[in-house]
Each structure stands twice: as structure tokens, then as C-alpha cells.
Amino acid sequence: MTFVPQIKIPATYIRGGTSKGVFFRRQDLPVAAQEPGEARDKILQRVIGSPDPYGQQIDGMGGATSSTSKTVILDKSEQPEHDVDYLFGQVAIDKAFVDWSGNCGNLTAAVGAFAIAGGLVDTDRIPENGICTVRIWQKNIQKTIIAHVPITNGEVQETGDFELDGVTFPAAEVVVEFMDPADGEGSMFPTGNLVDDLEVPGVGTFKATMINAGIPTIFLNAADINYTGTELQKDLNSDAAALARFETIRAYGAVKMGLISDVGEAVARQHTPKVAFVAPATDYTSSSGKQISVSDIDVCVRALSMGKLHHAMMGTASVAIATAAAVPGTLVNLAAGGGEREAVTFGHPSGTLRVGAAAEQKANGDWTAKKAVMSRSARVLMEGFVRIPGDTF
């Protein structure tokens, strides 16, 4: 029997924020994968090592978590006044699909650096020393993101002393601005309410804030679902029954938000919406053993991604947290003490994060967000080629 040999695809493996992903320039992908479709999805799944019934992604670049099962495709932007188009694909671990329904805020921190190094940013926009402002068009959600990337001697500076909870080593700080972060068309609060009663058959009825900002997110009160808001991964991710309840809540919330028409569609849309739960600030011990004091934070938040409790916090969910905190009366705002605010420091399983957001109420009563700002870091881990069997697609 004759077997088709492997093919090589230029790629870069990068940590961005608390995530890792395989980055491609669109022009470097096989021709069949340069446009959306089955070939592209099959290639990205094979690169990452999915679908893997063992849930380990041993035969690929994925790390068997939602934070490390990610792909990015970048291209010269077709949008006026933008430098690069950013397309994000969340690869399912044990199922054969790629979710294109949302953005990855953490990997956004690496987009600017990769675009500069990959020749996707005009050289006259790159200073010899200083900050390069990279104008990113996020294709999944059709939004503008601005990344401020440090440059030294004409090249991206990756090393530095900026520390990010959830990342072991310090690196250079990248400031990321999410412009008009409401995700999707229509109201930032798709139900028209700051707080809804979310009825979940067989589980219960819960107070919920459902927001489209950064990424569609369903916020619950931790106490209403018998949690404290200080949980770590070990407390939830081995509890199959609890994870199943969260998935059911997510499915019914997605319907109420208008993202899907039937709960059965949620299985093919695992990346969005997210489910998170909030609680007033309290002392706790992070996953690294770091002591978090009530005086360090405004609110405790835990969030699930791809069916598991996230080890830190998704960048896009951080935008949702900050935006919801800026709107008086949401569950996030109330857990943080209520009132008006332009920034929030929240506690997550790995530590703390401060995110700024500006929200305002329009004359018709709807809320809108101008932008959200946070600091992240990014570092190239490996560059060269990934290889996949030639008969993958």
C-alpha cells in the first residue's frame, strides 16, 4: 500500500496572554485552505491533533485544553485604515469541528507582533524604537482592535518585566484596546434587560446578566448555583455532573440571547457564549499558591470555556466583565459593589486582572460600550513548519 507523504506548512507557535495557538499567514496555507470550508477545517484540526477521543491531542500541536487548542489566520487587511485581518478558529478537542463564532482576546496580544514580523504591517508604520500601533480587523466579530506593540531596533520586543497572572514568566507588555466591543449586531444586552430570569428546565431558574461585549457571556451569581466564586479548576473540572449542568445553562442562555434557535444547536457552537459566575470580593488562594486579598480585587469571577473551568480568564470574557461592571445594575456591577466605574480588578483562578471599560446609556435607554483596555503579553515559542499527512484534505 502506498501512503501519501506529509506536507509542510509555514507556521509559528505563539503564547498570547494565557493562551497558545498556531499562527498562519493566509498566503502560506495550501490553496484549498485559503478560503473557508471543509479543507481549511480539516487542516487546522490535523495541525492541532483533533478530533482526539483520548482528549490529549498527542498527535498534534494542541495542549488538550481550550486555552491551547487554537489557530489563527492573518492576512493583509482589506478594511480601510486597518493593517491586518485576524481570523480565529477554536478547535474542538474530541469532536471534528472548528468554531469560528468568536474572538480570542488573549491571542489578540500576539496578532500585532506576528503581523509585524510576517510583513503584514507596512514598514513605514514600524518605528525603529518605540511603540507600533497595529490596527487589527477581527473578522469573526467584525470589530476593530488596536494593539500597541513595543519595538526595539526595528524588531518586536518580546522580553520585559510585565507579569501576568496565569503566565509563569514575565515578558514585554502589550496594551490592547477593543473598540466598540459589543459583539454582534443589535443591543449590547440582547434581551433588553440588565438582569433576566433564565429558566433552565431540569436545572432551575437563575438571575442572569447576558451581554454581548468582547464575547457573548452569561453571568450568574455564584451563590445561586452553590459556589463561592473562589473555585479552582480542580474543584469543577473533575465533576462531570456539574459541567453538564453548566452546558445546559449555556445552551438555554444561548437561545435566550438569540445566538441559536434551539438548544440542540449549542453542541456545534461551543466557543460562544461563555458562562461565568460572580461573587463579592473575598480572600482566596490562587492555583499557584498566591494569596489574593479582598483588598486586591473588586469582585471574584470564574468562567468556563469549551466546557471546562478556565485556568485564568479569557481575554474576551475579561472585556465582558469590565463592560458589565461599568453598567450599574448588572450582576457583575452589583457583585463589585454597585455604582459607576470605568475599571474593575477581578480575581480569577490564577490571580487578578485589571481591565478598563467605558459604557454609556443612549437616549433610547440602550447601553453601548466605547472600548475596553487591558494589558497582555506575547512570546514566540517556535517558528518554522508544521507537518500534516498530505491526504488530510
C-alpha positions in Angstrom: 0.0 0.0 0.0 1.3 3.4 -0.9 0.9 6.2 1.7 0.8 9.9 0.9 3.8 11.8 2.4 3.5 14.7 4.8 3.3 18.3 3.6 4.9 21.3 5.3 3.1 24.5 6.1 4.9 27.6 7.4 3.6 28.4 10.9 4.5 30.0 14.2 3.6 28.7 17.7 2.9 31.7 20.0 1.8 32.3 23.5 -0.6 35.2 23.7 -1.8 36.2 27.1 -2.8 33.0 28.9 -3.4 31.1 25.7 -1.2 29.4 23.0 -2.0 28.9 19.3 -0.6 28.1 15.9 -0.4 31.2 13.7 -0.5 31.2 9.9 -0.3 33.8 7.2 -3.2 33.0 4.8 -0.9 33.1 1.8 1.1 30.2 3.4 -1.8 27.8 3.7 -2.5 25.2 1.0 -4.6 26.9 -1.7 -7.6 24.8 -0.7 -7.4 26.2 2.8 -7.0 29.8 1.9 -10.8 30.2 1.8 -13.4 29.0 4.4 -14.6 25.4 4.0 -14.1 21.8 4.8 -10.4 21.7 3.6 -9.4 24.5 5.9 -11.2 23.0 8.9 -9.6 19.6 8.3 -6.2 21.0 8.0 -6.5 23.0 11.3 -7.9 20.1 13.1 -5.0 17.9 12.0 -2.4 20.5 12.9 -3.9 20.7 16.4 -4.4 16.9 16.8 -8.2 16.7 16.7 -10.6 15.1 16.9 -9.0 13.0 19.6 -11.2 10.6 21.6 -8.5 10.3 24.2 -8.8 14.1 24.8 -5.0 14.6 24.8 -4.1 15.8 21.3 -0.8 13.9 21.5 -0.6 13.7 17.6 -0.7 17.5 17.2 0.2 20.9 18.5 -2.8 21.2 20.8 -2.4 21.0 24.6 -5.7 19.3 25.4 -7.3 22.4 26.9 -9.4 25.2 25.4 -6.6 27.6 26.0 -4.2 25.6 23.8 -6.4 24.3 21.1 -6.4 27.4 19.0 -5.5 28.6 15.5 -5.1 32.0 13.9 -5.0 33.0 10.3 -3.7 36.5 9.4 -3.8 38.4 6.2 -3.2 42.0 4.9 -6.3 43.8 5.8 -9.0 44.5 3.2 -10.5 47.1 5.5 -9.6 50.8 5.1 -7.4 52.2 7.9 -6.5 48.7 9.1 -3.3 46.7 8.9 -4.2 43.1 9.4 -7.2 40.8 9.2 -7.4 38.4 12.2 -9.4 35.2 11.9 -9.6 32.9 14.9 -10.5 29.2 14.9 -11.2 27.4 18.2 -10.5 23.7 17.5 -12.7 21.2 19.4 -10.6 18.6 21.2 -12.6 15.4 20.9 -15.0 16.5 18.2 -14.5 17.1 14.5 -15.2 20.8 14.2 -13.7 24.3 14.3 -15.7 27.0 16.0 -15.5 30.3 14.1 -18.2 32.1 16.1 -16.0 34.4 18.3 -12.7 36.0 19.0 -9.8 35.0 21.3 -8.8 38.1 23.3 -5.6 36.5 24.7 -4.2 35.6 21.3 -5.0 39.1 20.2 -1.9 40.2 22.1 0.2 38.1 19.7 -1.5 39.2 16.5 0.3 42.6 16.2 3.7 41.0 16.8 3.1 38.2 14.3 1.8 40.7 11.7 4.9 42.9 12.1 7.3 40.0 11.9 5.4 38.5 9.0 5.5 41.5 6.8 1.7 42.3 7.1 2.3 45.8 8.5 3.7 48.4 6.2 7.3 49.2 7.2 6.6 52.9 7.3 4.3 52.3 10.3 7.0 50.5 12.3 9.3 52.8 14.4 12.9 51.9 14.9 12.3 52.2 18.6 9.0 52.8 20.5 5.5 51.6 20.1 4.0 50.3 16.9 0.2 50.8 16.7 -1.2 47.8 14.8 -4.8 48.3 13.6 -6.5 44.8 13.6 -9.7 43.9 11.9 -11.2 41.0 13.9 -13.0 39.1 11.1 -15.0 36.7 13.4 -16.9 39.5 15.1 -16.3 42.3 12.6 -14.7 44.7 15.1 -11.6 46.9 15.4 -8.8 46.1 17.9 -5.7 48.2 18.4 -2.5 46.5 19.7 0.3 48.7 21.0 3.4 46.6 20.3 6.9 47.6 21.7 9.7 47.8 19.1 13.4 47.8 19.8 15.9 48.3 17.0 13.2 47.8 14.4 12.1 44.4 15.8 9.3 43.3 18.1 10.4 43.3 21.7 9.1 40.2 23.5 11.1 40.2 26.7 10.3 42.5 29.6 9.2 42.7 33.2 5.5 42.8 32.8 3.9 40.0 34.8 0.5 38.4 34.0 -1.2 36.1 36.5 -1.6 32.7 34.8 1.7 33.1 32.9 4.9 31.9 34.7 7.5 34.2 33.2 7.5 38.0 32.7 7.6 39.5 29.2 7.0 42.8 27.3 3.7 44.5 27.9 1.3 44.8 25.0 -1.7 47.1 25.6 -4.8 46.0 23.7 -7.8 48.2 23.0 -11.1 46.6 22.0 -13.0 49.3 20.1 -16.8 49.2 20.3 -16.6 45.8 21.9 -20.3 44.9 21.7 -20.1 41.6 19.9 -22.6 41.3 17.1 -25.5 43.5 15.8 -28.2 44.9 18.0 -28.3 45.7 21.7 -25.3 45.0 24.0 -27.9 43.4 26.2 -29.7 41.2 23.7 -32.8 40.6 25.9 -33.2 44.3 26.6 -32.6 43.7 30.3 -29.6 44.1 32.6 -30.8 41.1 34.6 -33.1 38.3 33.4 -34.7 35.2 35.0 -33.1 32.4 33.0 -35.2 29.3 33.1 -33.3 26.1 32.6 -35.5 23.0 32.5 -34.3 20.3 34.9 -31.8 22.6 36.5 -33.5 25.7 37.9 -34.3 29.4 37.3 -31.4 31.8 37.8 -30.8 35.5 37.8 -28.5 36.2 34.8 -26.9 39.1 33.0 -26.4 38.3 29.4 -24.1 40.6 27.5 -22.6 40.9 24.0 -19.3 42.6 24.7 -15.9 41.1 23.9 -17.7 37.8 23.6 -21.3 36.8 24.3 -21.3 35.9 28.0 -23.9 34.7 30.5 -23.1 35.9 34.1 -24.7 34.1 37.1 -24.4 34.7 40.8 -22.1 32.1 42.3 -24.3 31.7 45.4 -27.3 30.9 43.2 -25.5 27.8 41.8 -24.0 26.8 45.1 -20.5 28.1 44.5 -18.3 30.7 46.2 -16.6 32.4 43.3 -13.2 31.2 44.6 -13.2 27.8 42.9 -10.1 26.5 41.1 -10.0 24.0 38.1 -9.7 21.0 40.4 -13.0 21.9 42.1 -15.0 21.8 38.9 -13.3 20.0 36.1 -13.5 16.6 37.6 -17.2 17.0 38.3 -18.9 15.7 35.2 -22.4 16.4 36.6 -21.6 20.0 37.3 -20.1 20.5 33.9 -23.2 19.0 32.3 -25.3 21.5 34.3 -23.2 24.4 33.1 -23.5 23.2 29.5 -27.3 23.0 29.8 -27.4 26.5 31.3 -25.2 27.7 28.4 -27.5 26.2 25.8 -30.6 27.8 27.2 -28.8 31.1 27.6 -27.7 31.0 24.0 -31.3 30.6 22.9 -32.4 33.5 25.1 -29.6 35.6 23.7 -30.7 34.8 20.1 -27.5 33.2 19.2 -29.2 29.9 18.4 -32.8 28.9 17.8 -32.8 25.6 19.6 -30.7 24.2 22.5 -29.6 21.3 20.2 -27.6 23.7 18.2 -25.3 24.5 21.2 -23.2 21.4 20.6 -21.9 22.9 17.3 -21.3 26.3 18.9 -19.1 25.5 21.9 -16.9 28.7 21.8 -19.8 31.1 22.4 -21.5 32.1 24.6 -19.4 31.7 27.7 -20.8 31.1 31.1 -19.3 32.9 34.1 -20.2 33.3 37.8 -19.5 36.2 40.1 -19.3 36.8 43.8 -18.3 39.7 46.0 -14.6 40.1 46.7 -13.1 37.8 49.2 -9.8 36.3 50.3 -8.7 33.1 48.5 -5.6 31.2 47.4 -4.9 31.1 43.7 -3.8 28.0 41.8 -0.1 29.0 42.1 -0.5 29.4 45.9 -0.5 33.2 45.7 -2.7 34.7 48.4 -5.3 37.0 47.0 -6.7 39.6 49.5 -10.1 41.1 49.5 -8.4 44.5 49.2 -6.7 43.4 46.0 -9.9 43.0 44.0 -13.4 44.4 43.4 -15.1 41.1 42.5 -14.4 37.4 42.1 -15.2 35.8 38.7 -14.9 32.3 37.3 -15.6 31.4 33.7 -16.0 28.3 31.6 -14.5 27.8 28.2 -15.3 24.8 25.9 -17.0 23.1 28.7 -14.3 23.4 31.4 -13.4 26.0 34.1 -10.7 28.2 32.6 -7.4 28.3 34.4 -7.3 32.1 34.4 -9.6 34.3 32.3 -10.3 34.5 28.6 -9.3 37.9 27.2 -12.7 38.4 25.6 -14.5 37.4 28.7 -12.4 40.0 30.5 -13.9 42.6 28.2 -17.3 41.3 29.0 -16.6 41.5 32.8 -15.3 45.1 32.6 -18.1 46.2 30.4 -20.8 44.6 32.6 -19.1 46.1 35.7 -19.4 49.6 34.1 -23.2 49.3 33.8 -25.0 49.9 37.1 -27.4 47.1 38.0 -25.8 44.1 36.2 -24.9 41.1 38.3 -21.2 41.9 37.8 -21.6 45.5 38.8 -23.7 44.6 41.9 -21.2 41.9 43.0 -18.4 44.6 42.6 -20.3 46.9 45.0 -22.5 48.7 42.5 -22.3 52.3 41.3 -20.4 53.7 38.3 -16.9 52.6 37.4 -14.5 52.9 34.5 -12.3 49.9 35.5 -12.5 46.7 37.5 -10.0 44.5 39.1 -11.3 40.9 39.3 -10.0 37.8 40.9 -9.7 34.6 38.8 -8.2 31.2 39.5 -4.7 32.2 38.7 -4.7 35.7 40.3 -6.0 39.1 39.4 -6.5 41.3 36.3 -7.5 44.9 35.9 -9.5 45.9 32.8 -10.8 49.3 31.9 -14.1 49.9 30.1 -16.3 52.9 29.3 -20.1 52.3 28.9 -22.8 54.9 28.3 -26.6 54.8 28.1 -28.1 56.2 24.9 -31.3 58.3 24.7 -33.4 55.2 23.9 -32.2 53.5 27.0 -29.9 51.1 25.3 -26.3 50.7 26.6 -23.2 50.9 24.5 -19.5 50.4 25.1 -16.9 52.7 23.5 -13.9 50.5 24.3 -12.2 48.2 26.7 -8.5 48.2 27.5 -6.2 45.6 29.0 -2.6 44.7 29.1 -1.3 41.3 27.9 2.0 39.9 26.7 3.1 37.6 23.9 6.1 35.5 23.0 7.0 33.3 20.0 7.7 29.8 21.2 8.6 28.1 17.9 8.6 29.0 14.3 9.2 27.1 11.1 6.8 24.5 9.7 4.0 22.3 10.9 3.6 18.9 9.1 0.4 17.1 8.3 -0.3 14.0 6.1 -0.9 15.0 2.6 -4.3 13.3 2.4 -5.7 15.2 5.3 -7.9 17.3 3.0 
